[in-house]
Amino acid sequence: MTLHSSFLSIVSSPGRFLSRAHRPPDMASNSVPGKENHCLKKDESNSQHKVYLDYNATTPPAAEVVEVVAEAMRDAWGNPSSGYAAGRNAKELIDSARAHVAKMVGGKPEDVVFTSGGTEANNMVLFSAVERFTRESREGQNTTLEEGVLPHIITSNVEHDSVSLPLLHLEKSRKAEVTFVKVSTVTGRVEVDDVIAAVRPNTCLVSIMLANNETGVIMPISDLSRRVASISQNRSAQGLPQILLHTDAAQALGKVEVDVQELGVNYLTIVGHKFYGPRIGALYIHSIGHLSPLLPMLYGGGQERNFRPGTENTPMIAGLGKAAELVSLHCSSYRAHMKSTRDYLEQRLQVVFGDRIRFNSHFPGTEWLPNTCNVSLLRPSILGREWLSQCRHLLASVGAACHSDRGDSPSPVLLSSGVPLEAARGAVRLSVGRETSQEDVDMIVKDLEQAAKHYEVKAEHK
Ligand SMILES: Cc1ncc(COP(=O)(O)O)c(C=O)c1O
């Protein structure tokens, strides 16, 4: 998507930003050539042209989503708990959104709880697992475990902060034991055998993301769930806690098909603003309260069946439902479009830079998100941040948005995944979206090339 404005004005004028956006990509790919290309060529030197390639950080809300949110704000402002028409209207919108969100992940509407976002959904699962373990131990279940044993949670060393930081907190405050399983530096994935090897008698939860936000690497959750289920089967008969499985699907939804039945998870985190929805989220819980326990983090007015009380944010929930509906309808064409654009981007980068670059998402035999290209400039040896800073058109980042205050230290995710230090220092994360075109790619490859030349010239004059 080529943006004819500065980033700030893009954000402040979403109508303009959205005018081309969010048609299904089958239409989008046909619609890219023509008028807009002409305009793009004419103004190529104009640094006001911006190409947003940071869709893993966030996505703009789809035009249909904005419409539904605005409509709900105007027409469905009633309290969904009120029995009269305005309230019923709001409740119907929420019910319909819940059905769409459930359908997107292949689950049942009653297994969806709306949250403020991914951070809350992730925290809810982790704290819930700890509290349940503690309750069960107090009630005399988990009989094989010694008194006072803490719950044990297994995760990976490349999770998003909204998983790793609550776990570090639980560990530090002596409320849980945590194993951070290292991802393989060969495959970039968490290996199932390594997770299984980490299981202890007091293990109660495994939390592994479905796709990594920096490398895009897709984790083997289905294989993991089969192994965890077979271990967990006899544990309650042995007086041990059941092992529940959570996956944070924030980065996978809207890019690849996600099906909770196939994944076999107890919990799955959903984040609206990663798939052109509003900035709220949801948690899928398989057979809530029966097969998968959930304990609230908040107490209040009983909304969301007491699992997440507080008067529902009807407009945003309605928008999330619309975004989910679009994913259900168009995911395969979104995926195909993003993949062909990302592949084209990588081909162009390879042609222009040859062996001066390294692709950090390429691991033998490992699948990664169809929209993600994590790439480092090796020669001249500069930081990813420096490379981006000389780009006139490209809007991208060097890694997770929540680590933008990390300064110039290399991404721990890349280092953990086996990316050499020099490459990790020079990495930029380019993530394409539903409307990114080949013309956009041509423009940013030239942009990256002139930015690299700037440093070459500088080095020559040293
Ligand atoms: C993998 C992953 N999980 C969770 C989140 C958290 O989502 P939010 O910041 O919207 O709560 C993000 C957002 O960047 C993410 O990439």
The ligand as a MOL file (V3000), in Angstrom:
LIG
                    3D

  0  0  0     0  0            999 V3000
M  V30 BEGIN CTAB
M  V30 COUNTS 16 16 0 0 0
M  V30 BEGIN ATOM
M  V30 1 C 2.4250 -12.4820 19.4880 0
M  V30 2 C 1.6920 -11.3630 20.1940 0
M  V30 3 N 1.0070 -11.6510 21.3150 0
M  V30 4 C 0.3560 -10.7090 21.9930 0
M  V30 5 C 0.3570 -9.4040 21.5830 0
M  V30 6 C -0.2990 -8.3990 22.4700 0
M  V30 7 O -1.3670 -7.7500 21.9310 0
M  V30 8 P -1.8640 -6.3730 22.5550 0
M  V30 9 O -0.6610 -5.4740 22.6950 0
M  V30 10 O -2.8310 -5.8830 21.5910 0
M  V30 11 O -2.4590 -6.6580 23.8710 0
M  V30 12 C 1.0510 -9.0570 20.4140 0
M  V30 13 C 1.0960 -7.6520 19.9460 0
M  V30 14 O 2.0760 -7.1520 19.4620 0
M  V30 15 C 1.7510 -10.0700 19.7100 0
M  V30 16 O 2.4610 -9.8120 18.6030 0
M  V30 END ATOM
M  V30 BEGIN BOND
M  V30 1 1 1 2
M  V30 2 1 2 3
M  V30 3 2 2 15
M  V30 4 2 3 4
M  V30 5 1 4 5
M  V30 6 1 5 6
M  V30 7 2 5 12
M  V30 8 1 6 7
M  V30 9 1 7 8
M  V30 10 2 8 9
M  V30 11 1 8 10
M  V30 12 1 8 11
M  V30 13 1 12 13
M  V30 14 1 12 15
M  V30 15 2 13 14
M  V30 16 1 15 16
M  V30 END BOND
M  V30 END CTAB
M  END
